[in-house]
């Protein structure tokens, strides 16, 4: 792909995927792979807190959080996604910004918490995004990050890089994000796994952390900006 620019290509591809994503997002958040994320977040972050939803997509999670009384700002690159987000959340206080999540146009220490669900992997520099998260969240604020686990089929989006093709998916393993976050000053305070179907037949509580992560569709971290 000549003249490949990650941000431009990301905007283009997510605009193209907006309709398909929108048709599935409610199910994912209410009953599917993301159903445990908001309860996990609100275990640490109380109502009326300000939350930045980085890579908010069509805004269904932002909408749900706003309905719970949180002050939510969703950030996404895709105009098509943001159009759906604004329509969905029009009767709430949720706000939405078009921006690259590695460069959010807000002042430092603007939010009590950050949420980035399967968005960090879709950036050219996850480290740059982590640094931006630390900038825009308040001291002692929370950062909730979910990334795809080893068993997640969407990891296929990064496969063609092995042929030297340009892709917009920068997948990493849970342990890699854990190490990256720790080395850059974030303190892990909690984590949960979303397991591949069939893993519930195994004695998960007896497994080591690396074996638990190996069985996941998604791993969700909670960090604090100390």
CORURZI-V971733 format. One record per helix or strand of 2 or more residues. SS is the DSSP state (@ for helix, = for strand). FROM is the first residue (numbers start at 1). TO is the last residue. If there is no record, write none. Layout:
<<SS FROM TO> <SS FROM TO>>
//
This chain:
<<@ 6 30> <@ 37 42> <= 50 54> <@ 60 67> <= 71 76> <@ 79 88> <= 95 98> <= 111 117> <@ 120 122> <@ 126 136> <= 137 148> <@ 153 163> <@ 174 183> <= 187 195> <@ 199 201> <@ 204 206> <@ 209 214> <= 216 224>>
//
